[in-house]
């Protein structure tokens, strides 16, 4: 029986554990946290990732705890629609997508991991190659396996050790995330994103009358607001169009998460001997296309084909990372001229062109 140690028990790491176990591997997942307590994060599981989850028997479980997305699109800061998505045609061609709380996705994955595989409160310290396999040193001792999977995020210990010249790069903007409960959210347009000058704001309906909101702004790295992040959001976005103007004052200050946005530069390979990277450890991207977690899921279900993994995954993920970077630059345009030009051009984009662009992300099938 082949064996693997997975550093990191997030979306990619847990999915990888399930995929490898189903393929007959003996797996151990080392997760430094005691549990999954991230309070302010929602996400969309797009059709490509749902197809990947179907491949390991979990697609319907995720659909059951998520909310099928309805119509959406992009507005300016005053609420004028620039473009609307043709959801019916997207669903017809690629299948529906679902929105859900990140912790609910993690719960589905954790429940599907065989008992005894996941070790929490276990931080990876270092690893070294030994007799063609890997020895992983961690806070609970050491583990040995044929394969080490770095699924430990953008600040990956595994990547830093085996790919030493791959430090994350600051993207020039910061982001806020928050979830609001009991809002009358059934009235909201799902997936609405609002673009301003060097700022953007998104609203996504989740199950159980929850709303996930996210915002971004061009900003130096390491910034904080002296009177709190909610106060900063109200200054920046409090006069934007509804539903932002309506919902933002209802947010509790303690529910706002802020983090600077970084990305991982292109790697020449995701494989280094018996070490492989997946998810943000391999290709952390900007969140503008909502594909970070989805690409981690795709990586994970491809991992049993480890000998072909790099050729199957690197070109695709780096292309989507580039698309996300460009989308971030467009959404964060700063000058009045650039914003006017952007809004005018986007408003002329036909729905068919958006569908063709989406096909590059959504029209994917698992290998093997």
C-alpha positions as semicolon CSV with decimal commas, in nm:
position;residue;x (nm);y (nm);z (nm)
1;X;0,000;0,000;0,000
2;X;0,136;0,341;-0,099
3;X;0,157;0,605;0,173
4;X;0,128;0,983;0,193
5;X;0,156;1,253;0,457
6;X;-0,050;1,563;0,386
7;X;0,063;1,889;0,546
8;X;-0,252;2,094;0,599
9;X;-0,611;1,997;0,667
10;X;-0,796;2,267;0,478
11;X;-1,013;2,224;0,169
12;X;-0,731;2,090;-0,048
13;X;-0,574;1,872;0,219
14;X;-0,896;1,702;0,326
15;X;-1,006;1,648;-0,034
16;X;-0,665;1,500;-0,112
17;X;-0,696;1,263;0,185
18;X;-1,033;1,140;0,059
19;X;-0,913;1,099;-0,300
20;X;-0,594;0,914;-0,204
21;X;-0,775;0,689;0,044
22;X;-1,029;0,596;-0,223
23;X;-0,737;0,508;-0,450
24;X;-0,593;0,269;-0,190
25;X;-0,332;0,489;-0,025
26;X;-0,252;0,498;0,346
27;X;-0,285;0,865;0,442
28;X;-0,206;1,089;0,738
29;X;-0,318;1,455;0,751
30;X;-0,128;1,694;0,980
31;X;-0,326;2,008;1,065
32;X;-0,181;2,270;1,298
33;X;-0,518;2,411;1,412
34;X;-0,740;2,250;1,673
35;X;-1,048;2,291;1,453
36;X;-1,210;2,497;1,180
37;X;-1,320;2,824;1,338
38;X;-1,303;3,074;1,050
39;X;-1,616;3,281;1,105
40;X;-1,633;3,525;0,818
41;X;-1,584;3,327;0,502
42;X;-1,828;3,209;0,239
43;X;-1,743;3,070;-0,101
44;X;-1,891;2,950;-0,426
45;X;-1,827;2,595;-0,538
46;X;-1,835;2,639;-0,914
47;X;-1,936;2,362;-1,159
48;X;-1,578;2,247;-1,218
49;X;-1,523;2,186;-0,846
50;X;-1,862;2,019;-0,803
51;X;-1,764;1,783;-1,084
52;X;-1,442;1,707;-0,897
53;X;-1,639;1,640;-0,579
54;X;-1,875;1,413;-0,775
55;X;-1,564;1,217;-0,877
56;X;-1,501;1,127;-0,511
57;X;-1,868;1,083;-0,420
58;X;-1,923;1,412;-0,234
59;X;-2,090;1,640;-0,487
60;X;-2,445;1,577;-0,369
61;X;-2,350;1,625;-0,005
62;X;-2,211;1,969;-0,086
63;X;-2,515;2,058;-0,293
64;X;-2,734;1,959;0,004
65;X;-2,568;2,209;0,241
66;X;-2,525;2,487;-0,015
67;X;-2,755;2,724;-0,196
68;X;-2,791;2,703;-0,573
69;X;-2,684;3,036;-0,715
70;X;-2,937;3,244;-0,906
71;X;-2,889;3,556;-1,120
72;X;-2,600;3,792;-1,057
73;X;-2,354;4,022;-1,227
74;X;-2,150;4,340;-1,187
75;X;-2,273;4,689;-1,093
76;X;-2,105;5,024;-1,047
77;X;-2,092;5,182;-0,702
78;X;-2,428;5,351;-0,762
79;X;-2,595;5,019;-0,836
80;X;-2,621;5,051;-1,214
81;X;-2,584;4,710;-1,378
82;X;-2,282;4,686;-1,604
83;X;-2,335;4,321;-1,695
84;X;-2,565;4,041;-1,583
85;X;-2,478;3,674;-1,596
86;X;-2,693;3,440;-1,804
87;X;-2,733;3,190;-1,522
88;X;-2,976;2,967;-1,709
89;X;-2,732;2,921;-1,997
90;X;-2,437;2,871;-1,761
91;X;-2,633;2,604;-1,574
92;X;-2,736;2,437;-1,900
93;X;-2,380;2,418;-2,029
94;X;-2,182;2,352;-1,714
95;X;-2,427;2,269;-1,434
96;X;-2,522;2,484;-1,135
97;X;-2,291;2,624;-0,871
98;X;-2,359;2,645;-0,499
99;X;-2,274;2,903;-0,234
100;X;-2,206;2,800;0,124
101;X;-2,016;2,881;0,440
102;X;-1,658;2,758;0,422
103;X;-1,693;2,576;0,754
104;X;-1,986;2,375;0,613
105;X;-1,776;2,260;0,319
106;X;-1,498;2,164;0,559
107;X;-1,749;1,970;0,770
108;X;-1,859;1,765;0,467
109;X;-1,496;1,690;0,386
110;X;-1,396;1,614;0,745
111;X;-1,686;1,372;0,785
112;X;-1,571;1,185;0,474
113;X;-1,212;1,143;0,594
114;X;-1,161;0,797;0,748
115;X;-1,127;0,790;1,125
116;X;-0,771;0,828;1,250
117;X;-0,641;0,999;0,935
118;X;-0,670;1,361;1,052
119;X;-0,432;1,475;1,329
120;X;-0,511;1,825;1,459
121;X;-0,286;2,040;1,679
122;X;0,005;1,905;1,475
123;X;0,230;2,160;1,307
124;X;0,481;2,056;1,042
125;X;0,829;2,184;1,126
126;X;1,046;2,049;0,845
127;X;1,089;1,748;0,617
128;X;1,367;1,572;0,435
129;X;1,392;1,311;0,162
130;X;1,514;0,973;0,285
131;X;1,562;0,658;0,072
132;X;1,321;0,784;-0,191
133;X;1,053;0,870;0,063
134;X;0,999;1,158;0,304
135;X;1,047;1,204;0,679
136;X;0,824;1,478;0,819
137;X;0,911;1,632;1,155
138;X;0,619;1,787;1,342
139;X;0,516;1,895;1,689
140;X;0,394;1,545;1,778
141;X;0,705;1,362;1,658
142;X;0,773;1,246;1,303
143;X;0,599;1,066;1,019
144;X;0,736;0,870;0,723
145;X;0,574;0,815;0,385
146;X;0,642;0,770;0,016
147;X;0,482;1,106;-0,065
148;X;0,456;1,443;0,109
149;X;0,169;1,665;-0,006
150;X;0,209;2,034;0,073
151;X;-0,147;2,155;0,124
152;X;-0,047;2,409;0,387
153;X;-0,155;2,730;0,219
154;X;0,006;3,040;0,077
155;X;0,271;3,053;0,352
156;X;0,349;2,685;0,303
157;X;0,629;2,540;0,515
158;X;0,669;2,265;0,254
159;X;0,705;2,508;-0,036
160;X;0,945;2,730;0,155
161;X;1,174;2,433;0,221
162;X;1,171;2,261;-0,119
163;X;1,102;2,569;-0,338
164;X;1,306;2,831;-0,147
165;X;1,273;3,111;-0,407
166;X;0,894;3,118;-0,411
167;X;0,793;3,375;-0,151
168;X;0,439;3,516;-0,188
169;X;0,412;3,853;-0,364
170;X;0,190;4,135;-0,236
171;X;-0,084;4,212;-0,488
172;X;-0,126;4,575;-0,381
173;X;-0,466;4,543;-0,219
174;X;-0,632;4,436;0,104
175;X;-0,959;4,251;0,158
176;X;-1,234;4,228;0,418
177;X;-1,478;3,940;0,470
178;X;-1,785;3,907;0,689
179;X;-2,104;3,703;0,725
180;X;-2,433;3,858;0,833
181;X;-2,716;3,650;0,981
182;X;-3,094;3,682;0,945
183;X;-3,110;3,958;0,687
184;X;-3,414;3,896;0,474
185;X;-3,154;3,790;0,221
186;X;-3,410;3,632;-0,009
187;X;-3,458;3,978;-0,162
188;X;-3,096;4,011;-0,269
189;X;-2,946;3,956;-0,611
190;X;-2,708;3,667;-0,565
191;X;-2,353;3,718;-0,677
192;X;-2,374;4,095;-0,716
193;X;-2,033;4,262;-0,731
194;X;-1,993;4,640;-0,719
195;X;-1,696;4,823;-0,873
196;X;-1,574;5,167;-0,772
197;X;-1,239;5,348;-0,800
198;X;-0,971;5,130;-0,647
199;X;-1,241;4,958;-0,441
200;X;-1,493;4,679;-0,487
201;X;-1,764;4,512;-0,281
202;X;-1,945;4,181;-0,325
203;X;-2,262;4,032;-0,182
204;X;-2,338;3,660;-0,193
205;X;-2,646;3,488;-0,054
206;X;-2,581;3,178;0,158
207;X;-2,824;2,921;0,299
208;X;-3,023;2,994;0,616
209;X;-3,076;3,363;0,540
210;X;-2,707;3,441;0,571
211;X;-2,521;3,685;0,350
212;X;-2,149;3,671;0,280
213;X;-1,996;4,009;0,201
214;X;-1,646;4,079;0,079
215;X;-1,466;4,400;-0,005
216;X;-1,132;4,501;-0,146
217;X;-0,930;4,819;-0,180
218;X;-0,593;4,926;-0,314
219;X;-0,380;4,973;-0,003
220;X;-0,023;4,942;0,125
221;X;0,056;4,611;0,292
222;X;0,009;4,579;0,666
223;X;-0,255;4,847;0,706
224;X;-0,510;4,851;0,987
225;X;-0,781;5,094;1,091
226;X;-0,726;5,258;1,432
227;X;-1,099;5,266;1,507
228;X;-1,172;4,918;1,375
229;X;-1,226;4,756;1,038
230;X;-1,604;4,799;1,036
231;X;-1,557;5,174;1,076
232;X;-1,315;5,164;0,783
233;X;-1,569;4,977;0,570
234;X;-1,844;5,224;0,656
235;X;-1,620;5,514;0,554
236;X;-1,532;5,350;0,225
237;X;-1,861;5,185;0,129
238;X;-2,135;5,326;0,353
239;X;-2,274;5,547;0,076
240;X;-2,260;5,286;-0,199
241;X;-2,581;5,146;-0,344
242;X;-2,815;4,905;-0,169
243;X;-2,789;4,635;-0,050
244;X;-2,445;4,751;0,073
245;X;-2,584;5,066;0,233
246;X;-2,858;4,862;0,400
247;X;-2,654;4,563;0,518
248;X;-2,315;4,700;0,619
249;X;-2,437;4,886;0,933
250;X;-2,585;4,558;1,062
251;X;-2,248;4,383;1,070
252;X;-2,091;4,324;1,412
253;X;-1,736;4,464;1,439
254;X;-1,603;4,129;1,565
255;X;-1,730;3,952;1,251
256;X;-1,507;4,148;1,012
257;X;-1,189;3,975;0,895
258;X;-0,917;4,171;0,716
259;X;-0,620;4,030;0,529
260;X;-0,380;4,155;0,265
261;X;-0,387;3,980;-0,071
262;X;-0,081;3,789;-0,190
263;X;-0,018;3,545;-0,472
264;X;0,243;3,279;-0,536
265;X;0,458;3,342;-0,846
266;X;0,469;3,077;-1,117
267;X;0,658;2,765;-1,017
268;X;0,845;2,560;-1,276
269;X;0,701;2,242;-1,130
270;X;0,460;2,141;-0,855
271;X;0,664;1,825;-0,791
272;X;1,006;1,792;-0,628
273;X;1,098;1,425;-0,602
274;X;0,855;1,269;-0,350
275;X;0,709;1,612;-0,260
276;X;0,409;1,768;-0,433
277;X;0,222;2,096;-0,382
278;X;-0,153;2,152;-0,415
279;X;-0,391;2,444;-0,367
280;X;-0,263;2,776;-0,237
281;X;0,073;2,622;-0,154
282;X;0,124;2,571;-0,529
283;X;-0,068;2,856;-0,691
284;X;-0,231;3,098;-0,447
285;X;-0,429;3,339;-0,663
286;X;-0,633;3,653;-0,617
287;X;-0,996;3,588;-0,517
288;X;-1,160;3,780;-0,802
289;X;-1,279;3,473;-0,994
290;X;-1,360;3,268;-0,684
291;X;-1,146;2,980;-0,807
292;X;-0,888;2,939;-0,531
293;X;-1,070;2,669;-0,335
294;X;-1,210;2,516;-0,653
295;X;-0,864;2,467;-0,801
296;X;-0,747;2,311;-0,475
297;X;-1,031;2,059;-0,504
298;X;-0,936;1,983;-0,866
299;X;-0,572;1,937;-0,762
300;X;-0,672;1,701;-0,484
301;X;-0,885;1,466;-0,692
302;X;-0,606;1,452;-0,954
303;X;-0,343;1,359;-0,694
304;X;-0,386;0,979;-0,721
305;X;-0,237;1,022;-1,071
306;X;0,077;1,153;-0,904
307;X;0,309;1,061;-1,191
308;X;0,106;1,287;-1,424
309;X;0,001;1,543;-1,165
310;X;0,229;1,829;-1,273
311;X;0,145;1,796;-1,642
312;X;-0,227;1,775;-1,567
313;X;-0,246;2,064;-1,321
314;X;0,025;2,328;-1,358
315;X;-0,068;2,485;-1,691
316;X;-0,438;2,504;-1,602
317;X;-0,393;2,648;-1,254
318;X;-0,136;2,904;-1,363
319;X;-0,365;3,017;-1,645
320;X;-0,655;3,065;-1,405
321;X;-0,426;3,245;-1,159
322;X;-0,332;3,485;-1,439
323;X;-0,699;3,540;-1,527
324;X;-0,770;3,615;-1,160
325;X;-0,484;3,866;-1,149
326;X;-0,614;4,048;-1,456
327;X;-0,969;4,048;-1,319
328;X;-0,837;4,201;-0,997
329;X;-0,659;4,477;-1,184
330;X;-0,971;4,556;-1,387
331;X;-1,198;4,561;-1,083
332;X;-0,955;4,779;-0,887
333;X;-0,896;5,042;-1,159
334;X;-0,819;5,373;-0,985
335;X;-0,819;5,670;-1,222
336;X;-1,147;5,830;-1,328
337;X;-1,059;5,775;-1,694
338;X;-0,975;5,408;-1,641
339;X;-1,296;5,352;-1,443
340;X;-1,512;5,518;-1,709
341;X;-1,343;5,318;-1,984
342;X;-1,374;4,994;-1,786
343;X;-1,742;5,044;-1,710
344;X;-1,825;5,135;-2,070
345;X;-1,639;4,835;-2,211
346;X;-1,783;4,587;-1,960
347;X;-2,137;4,712;-2,025
348;X;-2,092;4,623;-2,393
349;X;-1,975;4,266;-2,331
350;X;-2,245;4,023;-2,454
351;X;-2,355;3,736;-2,233
352;X;-2,221;3,491;-2,492
353;X;-1,870;3,629;-2,446
354;X;-1,894;3,585;-2,070
355;X;-2,001;3,225;-2,119
356;X;-1,706;3,159;-2,350
357;X;-1,472;3,308;-2,092
358;X;-1,632;3,101;-1,816
359;X;-1,580;2,785;-2,019
360;X;-1,205;2,810;-1,958
361;X;-1,276;2,757;-1,588
362;X;-1,595;2,553;-1,576
363;X;-1,555;2,310;-1,868
364;X;-1,323;2,069;-1,688
365;X;-1,344;1,695;-1,632
366;X;-1,151;1,482;-1,379
367;X;-0,876;1,264;-1,525
368;X;-0,859;0,891;-1,470
